[in-house]
Amino acid sequence: MNAAKTSALLTEKQGRILVRLARETIAAGLGLSDSGKTKIPDTERSDPAFQEQRGTFVTLKIKNQLRGCMGCLTPSETILQGIERNAINAAFHDPRFPALTASELEEAEIEVSILTNPKELEYVTGNDLLKKLRPNIDGVIINKGTARSTFLPQVWEQLPGTEDFLAHLCRKAGLSPEEWQKGELGVSTYQVQYFHEKK
């Protein structure tokens, strides 16, 4: 059954809890909390909405510059488990960056994304693909052979042109920026509900 059709949207309050969970999980990983645990009460952790299996991402930014982003595209764990695991991965295991420091955590802004299940997008040519993608709505996954990459829908804010978006996505996968024009990529799309800290 498709999570996109059956899952209720999370509330702003639930989103704030998840963002707080991500921050406190990182703080615990840095040894900044008592006994290495978060301060999220069990009453909040046990929210049935957080027990649903969904893909999740955690993104860290400092001064509006990416400082870590890791996640899982498929619903292989609960929202709660995904946020905790990906908070640690984004802070300490993103291969593009060194491990986050305690001083950087104070500066960092944290965003969590809850994904719908990816759906394969059928298209014929590069131009056809351009017409079918929905800027600011679709997250996009491309794959060809062992090459694979994704951009969350939020990336459209930095790359609003569809051709530019696809070129950067191909480059991220280690492919030629023009690879999308050949009509040979596997393409899937998904949507997200995301929450970020307000500073």
MONOR-V359384 format. One line per field, one symbol per residue. phi: phi as a letter, one per 20 degrees, with the letter a starting at -180 (. if undefined). A space follows every 50 residues. Layout:
BEGIN
phi=???
END
This chain:
BEGIN
phi=.fffedefffefffffffffffffffgffemedflmceeffgfefeggff efebfbcccdcclmdgcqbbacedfebfggfffffffffffccffecfff dfffgfefddcdcddeffcfdebdcgfffgfefdgmdeecddbbmeebbb cfgffgfecfefffgfffffffendfgegffemdefcccbccdcccfdd
END
